[in-house]
Amino acid sequence: MNNVVWSAVTFAGVFSCVPLLGQGTLADYVRAQGLRAKARDLVVNSPGPVTWIGDTDRFWYPRTVKGGNEYILGDAAAGTRGLAFDHEKLAVAISRATGKTYKTLALPFGPRPVGRGGGGRGATESAPTTAPLAFLDDGKTIQFGTDGTLYKCSLNSYECRKEGP
């Protein structure tokens, strides 16, 4: 064999093994999944996705803080933003309505759907057990779902009630 052919065969043989070296073990994947939990409290003041409230100039978004999330309400026309609600009062009201204890920075708001319909790879056909946070009644009421039940909470009185499945 001439040197050019021998070099091509050697090159192809060596680099055909490269993808095998890039495969991780189960332990590698488990360790990678754990990094998210370890890094969760390290990144603070990071805004989440913005959600507009109906056809208004107002919007809301979650923001990471040490220990969880807080929710910010903004007004694009006025150029203002601030806390969307009293997190402590809302945690008490939600805890009372659901029978579970929720902390101020760990409220039970489901994630917003991603992409078309929120499905995607790994999605199941079963009904979701959470529903994303929604502001209603010009921002005076919120609605969310947790554990298969829909709840509505007044941001004036901080009272929550079950709405149904």
Sequence and secondary structure as in RCSB ss.txt:
>XXXX:A:sequence
MNNVVWSAVTFAGVFSCVPLLGQGTLADYVRAQGLRAKARDLVVNSPGPVTWIGDTDRFWYPRTVKGGNEYILGD
AAAGTRGLAFDHEKLAVAISRATGKTYKTLALPFGPRPVGRGGGGRGATESAPTTAPLAFLDDGKTIQFGTDGTL
YKCSLNSYECRKEGP
>XXXX:A:secstr
  HHHHHHHHHHHHHTSHHHHH   HHHHHHHHHHHHHHTTTS S B   EE TTSSEEEEEEEETTEEEEEEEE
TTTTEEEESS HHHHHHHHHHHHSS  BTTB   B    SSTT  TT  SS  S EEEEEEGGGTEEEEEETTEE
EEEETTT  EEEEE 
